[in-house]
Structure formats: structure tokens, C-alpha cells
Amino acid sequence: MLILNITKFKFKFLINKKYPLLSTGWNCLHSLANIILAYCLLHQGGPTLTTVVCSFILNLGYLHVAYYCRSLDEFMLDWSVPHCILCLRLIGIAWDYYDGNNFNNNKISEDMKATRISTPPTLFEMTGFCYFFGGVLVGPQ
């Protein structure tokens, strides 16, 4: 089952990575860099509120620098537009990881206990989630 799960995320990463590559060219490496930074933050910071706040600062800071650099040039739809969606997804992962480890067992349902994120996601899981076809083209949820 674990091999099937890893293969699924590898497939999603390899197949779904083509959409940002086709739409923004090599600037899609910005999204991959931000995913790797968020991955490191989750693994180093743990499920704390400080990690969530740092995730906000990291993702929105990267996005604001992109918007500033873009404002110096002529307006165009570039890599910063889908990167805005990516920021929401990465901040959501940080919140889900925090919520999955900081809850009261008596007040949540069995379904929430079963689907919570108790360990930080692997790099393949994060890239599979962030580059999912529907999320890249449509929106964060």
C-alpha cells in the first residue's frame, strides 16, 4: 500500500508539473522553491503556532516580492498569478498540520481523528497536493 501511495504522488508530480511549466515556462521553478521552503519549515518547526505564522510570512513575503518585481515591468499574466493560489495552499497545509496535532480528543468526531495530519507531509505529498490539476488551474480548495 505504501508503494502505491508513493507512486501516486510521483505520478501527480510528474504529470501535473507540466501545467505550470507550459503556462509560465521556467519561472515555475519559483513555485517549486517555495514548496521546498515550506516543506523545510514544516519539518523544522513542527506543529506549532509559530510555524503557521512563519508560513504566512514566508509565503506572502515571497508573493509580495514577486508583485513588487512585476510592478517594475509592464503588466502581464506571469508566474505570480498561479503563485497566489499556491500560497493559499501552502498556508492551508501549515494550518492543517497545526490543527491535526493540537485538538481536544473529546470534542472532535471520529472522521476528523481519522483524517487529521499528524505528521508533516513528505516532499512528494506536498508537490502532489500543490500541483494537483484542479488546484493549479482553478483555486486553493
Beta strands, then each sheet from edge to edge (+ up, - down):
end
